[in-house]
Amino acid sequence: MSKFPNPPGSYRQTSRDITFMPNEEIPGCYILSASCQRVDGSWAPSSMLFGIMNNDGRLEWNPQENKGADYHYPEVEEGLPAGTYLLSSEEVSIIDNRGEGRAPYTLTAIAKNKRGGYERASLDYDIANCDGRLVFNPKYGC
C-alpha cells in the first residue's frame, strides 16, 4: 500500500505519469499532477490542489484547508481519496457509481461533528480530465 495512492476518478482513463503527494506549502492539502490527453489527441501537463475535509459532520471539497506546519498526513487505504476527513471519520468507503448517470464516485463516512457526535456523511465527486486539465467535478462530465 502506498501512503498516498492516486485518488479515484475518471481522469485515470485519459491521463498518464500520475503523481499524488502532499503539498508542502499548504499542510493538509495534496497536489495531483498528470499528463492529460486533450480532445485533439495531444498531451498536456496539468496539476490541481486536492483536499476533502470533514466540516462539522459533512464531507466537503476544500483543497485550500491549511492544517499548520506540524500536521501529519494520515495513511490512506488504496481506493480511497486522501484528505483531512480521515482524521475524524470512521467506516469510510467509496461507492463506484459509473454507468448510473450520476457522479462516478460517492465517498461515504461516519463523520464526527463539533458536538462530539457522529453523522452519516457523503460526497459525490469525480476528478476529470477536461480537454487536458484536471478538475474536481461533483457531477459527471466536463
Buried (B, 14 or more C-beta within 10 A) or exposed (E): EEEBBBBBBBBBEBBEEBEBBBBEEBBBBBBBBBBBBBEEEEBBEBEBBBBBBBBEBBBBBBBEBBBEEEBEBBEBEEEBBBBBBBBBBEEBEBEEBEEEEBBBBBBBBBBBBEEEEBBEBBBBBBBBBBBBBBBBBEEBEE
